[in-house]
Every structure is written in C-alpha cells, then in structure tokens.
Amino acid sequence: MKRFFAGFCLCLITVSAFAVPGPTTIRVTPPAPKFTDAERQSELARRRAAVAAKMDENSVMILFSAEQKLYTNDVDYVFRQENNLYYLTNLKQAGATLVIRKSGGKVAETIYLPNRDPQNETWNGKMYSNADASNISGIKTIVDAEKKDTFLQTFRGKKDMAKNVYLLLPSSDFDNEGMREFRVEKAFSKTIPGYNIINAQPIFADLRQIKSPYEIKLIQHAVDISTEAHMRSMATVGRLTMEYELQAEVEYTFRRRNADYWGYPSIVGCGANATTLHYEESSGPITQGSLLLMDVGAEYDHQSADVTRTFPVNGKFTKEQAEIYQIVYDAQEAAAKAAKPGATMGELSSAADKVIQDGLFRLGLIPDQHSPMFRVWYMHGLGHWIGMNVHDVGSSDELQPGMTYTNEPGIYIRADALDYLPDTPQNREFKAKVKPAFEKYKNIGVRIEDDMLITETGVEWMTKELPRSIADIEAFMAAAPKTVTLSQNRRDQFNTVFSRSGAY
C-alpha cells in the first residue's frame, strides 16, 4: 500500500511567451545503464566498507535473505531479496546469508549460499554457483548454506564469538520495514543471550540515504520507464473506457522495458476516484470531462520511481479543474525553489503549505489564509525519500547532495469530506462558509508528483521529460494520440487474423 510521509520539493519554472514548448510525442526509454563486473564489484565493496566502518570493534553483522512466501498451495509470491542484503551483494538467491566480522582491525566477509540442486533447478530455474555469487558480489569466501546453522549455533554455545551482534530488527511493532519483514532476525536475537544485540537498520538508513552515481543511474532508468508509461497513458486515455485498461497500458510499458514490475501497486483513478489517496481497484469508468489521477512507478534493479500526473481525459482542463491544478503546481514550484543542500524537509513543506493555503482561500475553500482547515483538502505530507523502497529509509531531515525524494502536494475535494467533520460550532461555521465553493469544486482530485535529486548547487528534476504544466499537458494530449497504437488494438487485430484463418 502506497503511503505518504512528510516531506519535500522541486525547482521554479515560470511559464512565459518564451517558454520552451513541451514534448508532443512519447519519449521512448533510453537503454538501461550497463556496468562492468569491475564497476559493480567496486561499488559493492565500497558499500560494505562503509558498513564495516560503522560497526564496533569485535562485532559481527548477519544479514539473512528475505523469506520465500507462499501465496496458496504450491504457488509462491514473487521472490524479492531483502534490500540491505542486496545493497551489499546484488545477490537475488533465496537462502543466501551475508556475515561481516570485524575483529583486530580486520574485516572478513562470508556468504552462505545454498548448493545448486538440479531437481529444484528443473522446476524453478538456475541457482547461483559459488563462482557466480563471487563474481556478482566480489566476495571471495562462499560457504555451503548447510553450514550456516552450525555457525549460528556457535553463538548459543560460546560467548566469545563477538561482543556485538548486528541484526536487522524492527524499531517498533509498527515498523513497515520491521515486524513484517525481519521475523527470522528477531527470533534469532532471542536465542543468543549474553551478546550485545545492535539493530543494524540505522547504519543502512544513514548510508542508503545518499545515493552514489551508480545508484542514481538506476533510479533515473526507473524514472525514465515510468515517464514513458505516463506519456503513453496521456496519449491513449481518450480511447479507453475503464481505469483497468489504462493500468494495463502502464504495466505493459513496464514489462516492455524490462522493469522488475512496479515499485508499488498502481493508482489509476478517474473523477471522484482521484480523491481517494490509495485507490488501487482501477475498476471505475473513464469519463470524458473528468480528471484522471495516475500514481505509478516502475522498479528497476531494486530501485523504484514514484511519479504522479493528473490530466483531463478529453485533453482540456475545465476552468475549475485548472484552478485547483494550478494551486498544486505552484505549491510544487515553491517547494522546489526552497530545495538546496542544507535546507530541511520542514522548510520545503512549509513553502508548499503556504501556497496551498493562499490558493484555497482565494477559491473560498478555507475561511482565511492561515486556517489549519486546509488539511481537510490536503491531508498528506509533501513527499518522501525514494530508492530501494518507494518510501526509502533515511536518517536526516537535512538535504544533502545525492538524496532523492518526491515532491507531491495535492488537493482532494472529496464529496463526503464535510460529512465526517465533528459537529462543533467551529466546524458548522467552516462548512457554512465553504459550502458554495465546495459544491463548485466537488469531486476534483489533483496530485502532481516528481522525483528529485539534490545536487551540489540545488535540485534536479529527474522527471523533467514528463509534461507537467497545464499548457504542456494540453499540447501533448492534442498531438501524441496520433502517434500511438493501443496495445489492445494490436491484440484485437491479431485475434481477427487468426479467427478468420481458422487457426485461432
């Protein structure tokens, strides 16, 4: 489930008579970044060295593989490696375990790897050989995973294995990357009394927050795939009748560009459905004259994009739609203008909040420019970190070069928004004042979300190729449909040919 957290930012673009026109055709995703074995191994070695530098002397870190999970009977969920293990090894093999030992000023690295099993490979595909794992990760010591239990058992019988044991543990019972993901680690920690158990998550939250050039290339590729999917959607929406058809066009693009699929379930909502933040059903009709909000992001090599566009199905914003949209756009711009090294997320969020408050007051949707009731219409934070998680880890609120995040203000005029306010004199007065404007803008939902990279001098829009202003969206939607063939049309043509030939 996609969640919103407090947050972040973008940069100022002023539309003028001299503005560079936006694209009118779909931008095809550039080729995926390629790295040599030496480049990958060097990157992973750098990360492991940074982790080891943060470990105490006389300590060991144990990173277990993600668990394989059953969907039903003999059908498994798609396996996705635990992020931090992948961050240090690039190994996708289930059952792999990484051990980093720091003692006497030296660091030793060991991977426990399941032996290849021809019978299992017949059913489920090739497993890593020791040479494969060593070549991918750059780690030389590869040990049979059957010996892992013996290694772990030594902690229960001896007290001199290490003073400190680092494990990935939940920071609370409600930790999204904790309780539900690190069950094995938590259980193991309870079996080794006498050791100083240290949660390794803060180490990774700190290191993963600053992206290397290597990581930024992968994130940019995920963004580029997502950009093509959004452009394809804008170009085809006018010919579709149901939200799920548009979602199919998005995910067709993801698979066509070899994404690992999506970084989170796609949100495709038309009309009133755009006012539900986590609308994932994609089961409603696409109606002319309505806005469609699409929040979709591809994942590529464990790095996720997160991009939202809101656009008119018929390619033209109504006056009311444009008024709400422009407030959100201006809020994005204000947050982006504030984004630079040393700025805080709170400062960016405040910049966006002020624009939204001013705009909602101007439209009559809040009683004054400082009213906290703007949260009735804008109830989530400005953004969040992106990376290996769509809501990635981070330890600092202060922006630094190499940080990547989203800037995603929104306004949602839900039809039932006023019905659930507590019956107080203040709320009755609020409802009376905003009722005329509420009726005018009811069921309009707008979110604009872009992926951002903090640089040494400011901020870079990673999603800059995707139309965002009202003028650019309308120009793109007027021209691009002529250049696109629907994937459904191709299937229909294929089916017709084969049915006529008797071969279908």
Buried (B, 14 or more C-beta within 10 A) or exposed (E): EBEBBBBBBBBEBEEEEEEEEBBBEBEEBEEBEEBEEEEBBBBBBEBBEBBBEBBEEBBBBBBBBBBEEEEEEEEEEEBBBBBBBBBBBBBBBBBBBBBBBBBEEEBEBBBBBBEEEEEEEEEEEEBBEBEBBBBBBBBEEBBEBEEBEEBBEEBBEEEEBBBBBBBBBBEEEEBBBBBEBBEBBBEBBEEBEEBEBBBBBEBBBBBBBBBEEBBBBBBBBBBBBBBBBBBBBBBBBBEBEBBBBBBBBBBBBBEBBEBBEBBBBBBBBBBBBBBBBEBBBBEBEBBEEBBBBBBBBBBBBBBBBBBBBBBBBBBBBBEBBBBBBBBBBBBBBBBBBBBBBEBBBBBBBBBBBBBBBBBBBEBBBBBEEEBEBBEBBBBBBBBBBBBBBBBBBBBEEEBEBBBBBBBBBBBBBBEEBBEEBEEEEEBEEBBEBBEEBBEBBBBBBBBBBBBBBBBEEBBBBBBBBBBBBBBBBBBBBEBBBEEBEBBBEEEEEEEEEEEEEEEE
